[in-house]
């Protein structure tokens, strides 16, 4: 939204001045504000069509399953502390990892 109290003008590279409170200035501002919105829509469409093409070619989308370097590295320590009866919150604080990582390790092992 334009604030006419700001007394803002747009000066083009060739020296033309567009006073934003005037009808021509408001038209220019409306036009210029529509360009980024159109670009966002174009980018969104490109991403969606790229994902659809990848899926059509049989590519797996999303997070890959497999190794979990951080949780695999902490798994022996976490399991030893779980066997001692420590709480997930205490283990997470002691090892400087998240409580969810501790819970996932405990659930997995």
N, C-alpha and C positions, 0 to 999 in steps of 0.2 A: 504494500500500500504506500502510495506517495504521500509525503507530508509537505504540503505547500508552504508551511511556515519555515522550512529549512532553506528556502530560496536556492534550490539546486538547479544547475543547468548542465547539459551535456554538450561538450565541444568535440566535434568530429575532427579527424586528422587533417581534413582539408580546410578547417577553419569555420565550418558551419556551426552555428550555435542553436541548440534546441532548448527552449525554456520549458521545463517540465510542467509547470502549472497551466501552460497553454494547451489548447486542444491538440495541436501537432505534437507537442512534447509528451502528452499523455498517450497518444497513439504510438509514438516511438518507444516509450517505456513498456507499454503492453506488448509490442512486437518483440522487443529485446528480452523480456521476461519469458516469452514463449519458447525461445530457442533452447535454453537448457532443459526445459521440460520435454521437448521433442527429442533431444539427444538422449535423455534418460530412458525414454521409451524405446528408442532405437537400440541402445545397449542392452536393455532387458530382452528385447526380441532376439537379438543376436545370441545372447547367452542361452536362452531357452531353445533356440534352433540348434545350437551347438551341442547342448545336452541331449536333445532328441536324436541328433545324428550319431552321437557316440553310443547311445543306447541301442539304436538300430544296427550298429556295427558289432553289437555284442559286448561292448566294454562295460565293466562293472563300475558303477558310480558310488560315491560316498567313501567313508573311511575304510581303509584296508584292514582286514583282520591279520593277526600275526603277532610278531614280537612286540612286547611292551618293555622297552629297555629300562625305564625307571622302576616300574613295579617289579620286573624280574630281578633287578639288582637288589631291591630291598626285601624281596620275598622271604629269604631265610631269617633275617632279623625280625621281620614282622611276625612270622609264624612262631618263632621262639618266644617273643613277648606275649603273643596271644595264648600260648600254652602255659605261660606263667600266670595268666589270668588278668593281664593288664587291659584297660579299656581302649577302645579304638581311638578315642580322643587323646588319651595320654600317649599312646604310641605315635600318633601323628605329630603331636607337639614335640616329643623326644627326638624323632627322626627328621623333623622339618619337612613333612609331606602332608598331603591333605587327608582328612578323615575318610573321604570317599575312596582314596587310593588304598588305604588300610583295609576298609571294608571289602573292596573288590579283591584284594589279595587273599583275605581270610575266606571269602566266599569261594574263590577259585580253588584254593588249596585246602 
